[in-house]
Each structure stands twice: as structure tokens, then as C-alpha cells.
């Protein structure tokens, strides 16, 4: 049996009826739809050519895919890793720090290489203004720390306000690193401006006077505070030696930082706020106000100062403990005892002697604390020290010893273990000047701060102020600031320090103008040679001279270089 399939042949002929039918319909053909045309099927060769072409195309694509994905896959994968979207940090400009008159104290400046650095205009204000650390890059140049952070002073205290908020930029790059597109996802928010209560002109002069006296008279360090007595705004604050915040922010030169670390004056310590010192006689006006209020003495009480007190030894009859004063001053009332800084008068007021009762350590402790000693003031600077007011409980806990009358005597003249800061003294002195309002100090202009009222009899403040004025005009102790152009009231103090009392800490506190007090001040000089206890007055004398020379409003002039805006009236 034969098995084959007969090949079908196409009939090339066209039936006559189809021809006649098409001819008869010719006028009605729609030529746009190809009506009336003969259709011929595609020959098999066409299909073979199309199949061959498609096969070749898929072969080329397959070979190319194999090459790209298998043979060269790793190389192209490495390139494609760089062909992506990247988030770039938009650094927020840090806020400006300016003084009360708009003088720039700290700002950002752009360097030639496009980076930004913090610039500080008064290098001597290092401990007050502080400094920052900049964003950090790794070895590849990528930022692993994108924050500019305040590390000390006001830069640290108000870091959140000054910092602003960084933004973000999305950048699309191709495999060759070329930017194809970019867009801001989140804009950077600028840091806020910090307007201080400080006066830059007063700051420069105050720091210069402090440096002059420390260097000239052989002190190790010093500090001072000038404060508005009606609102607690700090107008001037200085600490010497200081450090240059520009050096600290940049981290060099290393030699400068090494010198800071070896300086015996400790430039990194803010001596005005963090330094604690034995106050000596500057506590006497506060003790007097407490004794007057408690009725222990009156303004006319007279206590004789023969230069010493002899206290019988209860354990050895006929023997005495002798407590000496600095000078025989004779009979004194309280104002002249303040003015002449009588140790004997205030020994007696503190602990009593013979028929004259004293406050006793508990009431002395109470009045010291009422004026803010032994606790922080709340000033807006980091690391504030609280100081110390010694008490029987403190001595028992710390030293394991009982309290003696002599401890009360020495605490009454600001010795023994009592410790204060300059900002505490400026604040407490302001309360004497304004009749008893104890403000929380602030370095921000226009910042309303809390206050408390010292529970002393109102008339006692005038007694203390009178004694401080006599100390300037009627004794040699503060005569350096007895000025023809400005009435100043002040109290000096000397505290002996060192293992053999071989050094003096020199103090002065006060206020001005005397008739209508506007500003209080406190200055301490640390560890000067023995006998240099009155040199702190020289700091204020030099400062007042510099201010008067430029006709400053602080000394009664009318110059517009400084701003002495009216403060709120005293309550």
C-alpha cells in the first residue's frame, strides 16, 4: 500500500461569476477599505524569512543577556551601585549670638572651600559664650555626625534654640557620578538668634580691667559680675584667664590647648559661676540685716572693738581663746562696723559676747541662706556651683566633730568653711540695693525671671547701704572708687587661703549709683600674695575710669556707644 499525500495544487484561475460580480459592483466599491481588490495569500518563503529573522533576533538578545548578566554581571553591578538616589544633609545655619545692642558675639562664616565655621568676636569670653563641635566626616569624606553641638557656655545652654534643624536633599547620580536630578525633601530650618543682656563694650572693658589687675598684682585668677538690680539681667560677666573659643572649636593649634591645660588659673573653669571662694568680710552687710531684723542689735547699738575677744576656756579655768581682729577700731555702730569691716563687731553679732547676745549659728545660717548663699542662683549657664554654708549638722556629717562657738565666730566673718560664687554675691548685693528682691540672674535680654523677697525688715537695707557708702567715702578700704562723677557703695573682703594662709583672696561687692541704685557688682581675685586683699577694688576703679573716659551712661555720661535702657521700677 502506498502511503503518500498528494500535494494539493492551487488553482490559479478565477471563476467567471466572481469576475462579473466584482465588475458589476465596481462603482460601489469603497477604495479606502480596499474593496474590489484581489487578495493573494503570502507565499511560504515569507513565513520562513520572518521565522529566521525572529530566531536571529532572539539569539542576539540571549547572547547579549548572557554577556551582561553572567560574563560582565559583577562589573556592571558595581557600576550600578553608584547609579542611585542619595540623601544629602542640608546643614542648618546656627543662630547668631548678639549683645543687647546687636553687636555680634558669635556667628557662622563661610570659608573659601565652602565649609562653615563659627566665629567669636571677643576671644576673652570663652567660658561665657562657649564653643561648638562641628559635623565630622569619616576617611571616605562621608558625614557620620551631622550636628553642630554647643559644648560649653551659652552655646551649650541654648544649643536647641541655636541649632535649628537640618534639612535633606535627594540627589540622583548616574554610574559615572554625574548628577541627573536633585530635589529638596525637607528644607533646613535656621537656628534662632540669641540676644543677650550683656553689653559687649562693658564686657571688653571689664575683662581688660580684670586681666590688668590679676597680672599686675600676681593673682592666679579672677572673676566678676555686673547685674541690673531691678530685673536680674547680667550686663557684664568676666572670668580670667579665659580660652579662645575659636581655638577650641577648631581643635587647635595644639600648643594653645596644651597651654590652657597647664595654666594654674584653669581657663576652662568659669570662675564667675563655677568657682567657689571663701568670702571673708563681704558677708557682713547680710549678717547685719539679719541681726537688725531679729532685734539682736539696733542701728545705734555700740560694740567696742579693742582688736580681740578673749573667750574663757571651759575646760581650763584661767585660760582663754583669743579671737583677733585686723585692727583696733574702738566703739562702733553697725554702719561704721560695716564700713571699717570690724571682725570683733561681727564676731559678737554672730555668736554673742558677755552681755551682748548674738544670732547663733542657726539664725546666721538662716539669713545667709535667705540671701541665696549655699544654693545655685539659677543663672542660665551650665555647671553652676552652689557654694557652702557650714552648720553643726554639716560639720558632724563631714568631719565627725561637734560645733564650737569659735566656728560661729569665723562663719560670722565669712571664714571657716563658707564658700560662695561671684554671681551669688552680685545677686545678694542687688537685693541690698533694691530693698530685698532676690532675682534669678539671666543672660537673656528682656527675659522675665523668678524672684523671691528676702524676709528682712525693709528699713534694714538702708542701714546696710549707708555702711557700704561710708566704706567708700570714709575709710581707705574702698577709697579707690570714691569718684567725683559716680557715687558708689561697696564692701571689701579678704580671705586668707593656702596651707599656711600665705595667699589672699581679694573681694569687693557693691552697687551704683548710690542714691538710685541701678547695678550691683562683685569681683574676686584668687590667690594673690599676702597683703593684697584690697586689690579687687582696683578692678572696679579701672573699669569706671575706662567707662568715664568714653562718656558712658554707666558712669553718668550720655555716650550712645552703650545702651542703658530703662529698667523696670523696683517693687
C-alpha positions, 0 to 999 in steps of 0.5 A: 500500500502506498502511503503518500499525500498528494500535494494539493495544487492551487488553482490559479484561475478565477471563476467567471461569476466572481469576475462579473460580480466584482465588475458589476459592483465596481462603482460601489466599491469603497477604495479606502477599505480596499474593496474590489481588490484581489487578495493573494495569500503570502507565499511560504518563503515569507513565513520562513524569512520572518521565522529566521529573522525572529530566531536571529533576533532572539539569539542576539538578545540571549547572547547579549543577556548572557554577556551582561548578566553572567560574563560582565554581571559583577562589573556592571553591578558595581557600576550600578551601585553608584547609579542611585538616589542619595540623601544629602544633609542640608546643614542648618545655619546656627543662630547668631549670638548678639549683645543687647545692642546687636553687636555680634558675639558669635556667628557662622562664616563661610570659608573659601572651600565652602565649609562653615565655621563659627566665629567669636568676636571677643576671644576673652569670653570663652567660658561665657559664650562657649564653643561648638563641635562641628559635623565630622566626616569619616576617611571616605569624606562621608558625614557620620555626625551631622550636628553642630553641638554647643559644648560649653557656655551659652552655646551649650545652654541654648544649643536647641534654640541655636541649632535649628534643624537640618534639612535633606536633599535627594540627589540622583547620580548616574554610574559615572557620578554625574548628577541627573536630578536633585530635589529638596525633601525637607528644607533646613530650618535656621537656628534662632538668634540669641540676644543677650543682656550683656553689653559687649563694650562693658564686657571688653572693658571689664575683662581688660580691667580684670586681666590688668589687675590679676597680672599686675598684682600676681593673682592666679585668677579672677572673676566678676559680675555686673547685674541690673538690680531691678530685673536680674539681667547680667550686663557684664560677666568676666572670668580670667584667664579665659580660652579662645573659643575659636581655638577650641572649636577648631581643635587647635593649634595644639600648643594653645590647648596644651597651654590652657591645660597647664595654666594654674588659673584653669581657663576652662573653669568659669570662675564667675559661676563655677568657682567657689571662694571663701568670702571673708568680710563681704558677708557682713552687710547680710549678717547685719540685716539679719541681726537688725531684723531679729532685734539682736542689735539696733542701728545705734547699738555700740560694740567696742572693738579693742582688736580681740575677744578673749573667750574663757576656756571651759575646760581650763579655768584661767585660760582663754581663746583669743579671737583677733581682729585686723585692727583696733577700731574702738566703739562702733555702730553697725554702719561704721562696723560695716564700713571699717569691716570690724571682725570683733563687731561681727564676731559678737553679732554672730555668736554673742559676747558677755552681755551682748547676745548674738544670732547663733549659728542657726539664725546666721545660717538662716539669713545667709541662706535667705540671701541665696548663699549655699544654693545655685542662683539659677543663672542660665549657664551650665555647671553652676556651683552652689557654694557652702554654708557650714552648720553643726549638722554639716560639720558632724556629717563631714568631719565627725566633730561637734560645733564650737562657738569659735566656728560661729565666730569665723562663719560670722566673718565669712571664714571657716568653711563658707564658700560662695560664687561671684554671681551669688554675691552680685545677686545678694548685693542687688537685693541690698540695693533694691530693698530685698528682691532676690532675682534669678540672674539671666543672660537673656535680654528682656527675659522675665525671671523668678524672684523671691523677697528676702524676709528682712525688715525693709528699713534694714537695707538702708542701714546696710547701704549707708555702711557700704557708702561710708566704706567708700567715702570714709575709710581707705578700704574702698577709697579707690572708687570714691569718684567725683562723677559716680557715687558708689557703695561697696564692701571689701573682703579678704580671705586668707587661703593656702596651707599656711594662709600665705595667699589672699583672696581679694573681694569687693561687692557693691552697687551704683549709683548710690542714691538710685541704685541701678547695678550691683557688682562683685569681683574676686581675685584668687590667690594673690600674695599676702597683703593684697586683699584690697586689690579687687577694688582696683578692678572696679576703679579701672573699669569706671575710669575706662567707662568715664573716659568714653562718656558712658551712661554707666558712669553718668555720661550720655555716650550712645556707644552703650545702651542703658535702657530703662529698667523696670521700677523696683517693687 
